[in-house]
Amino acid sequence: MKDGTEFRAGFMLMRKKYMSEYLITVNNLKKYFPIKKGLLNRTAGHVKAVDGISFNIKRGQILGIVGESGCGKSTLGRTILRLLPPTGGEVFYEGKNVFSMNKREMNKMRTKMQIIFQDPYSSLNPRLPVYEIVGEAMLQHGIVKNKKEMKEKAIEVIIKCGLLPEQADRYPHQFSGGQRQRICIARAIAVNPDFIVCDEAVSALDVSIQSQIINLLKDAQEDFGLTYMFISHDLSVVRFISDEVAVMYLGQIIEKGGKKQIFSNPLHPYTEALLSAVPSIDTSLKQNKKRIILDGDIPSLVNPPKGCRFSTRCPYVKDICREETPEYREINTGHFTMCHKVNGVF
């Protein structure tokens, strides 16, 4: 029989091999925001924005994160990148624990993991010309040697993102919303990242511009071998761009699977309700499509319901749903959900 040292070495080897299949591994991630009250500023409770989330993202794939506003999607993305300090859990990048990195290691990791914010109007420095906005991170991380080289490289990236070289000396206020989001994308890919969180990257844009930006993101993925976590409340956009989809509700992932699995065979009642609200131009689908109206209000993240968090709005709710938290299980290959009904409990 192997002793403890040999067993641990074997376990770590298996763990490393498993994680090497994925660029990003999230394990039981939690992010709570304290609620302060009184003159002494005591903690009276917590907003459980992200509460025990686990998933993997393979290199070169796009994982879409969907759910209602306030369910914790943006907090999840920012905590993974350590823009927000985690309350608990782990995030691994190619098997390396991001949360255990020191300041120097994390500074280096910033070039590998980037973010594109929702609002291109507020996420750009109005006092800097575009070439500096795009190139300042390259200079800071030593990717270029001087400002001259920085400008040259920045212009190259700007052109790849659909802007003209003469626009490099202009300032953000001189651009439209779609052009500003192109600048944000250029800034993100300028440092040659592997992983980008797109936090509602097209929701602030006109529908006619959204398709252009989505196509730009897809082209950048192919050209640079990028991996995305695409956060959106728009299921039509997620269906177009994603390889896999995770559905969030009240700080938890309640269903995850391949794009076809989620959109063709949703397992969780909440996912069914979300998909029933997606507009369709196919008249044959409209006739067979039943709109599911959910009763009740969304519970608070401060005091989520006991048992299944969707129990207060679920049309199939039973007593067990209000008492016991359902197991997050793989129902079909690669298709996971958290529901007593689907798990065969009733």
Salt bridges, closest charged atoms under 4 A:
ASP51 OD2 - ARG309 NH2 2.30
GLU68 OE1 - ARG313 NH1 3.22
GLU94 OE2 - ARG59 NH2 2.13
ASP169 OD1 - LYS151 NZ 2.94
ASP194 OD1 - ARG59 NH1 3.84
ASP199 OD2 - ARG78 NH2 3.25
GLU200 OE1 - HIS233 ND1 3.19
GLU244 OE1 - LYS256 NZ 3.11
GLU255 OE2 - HIS335 NE2 2.66
ASP319 OD1 - ARG322 NH1 3.50
GLU323 OE1 - LYS306 NZ 3.19
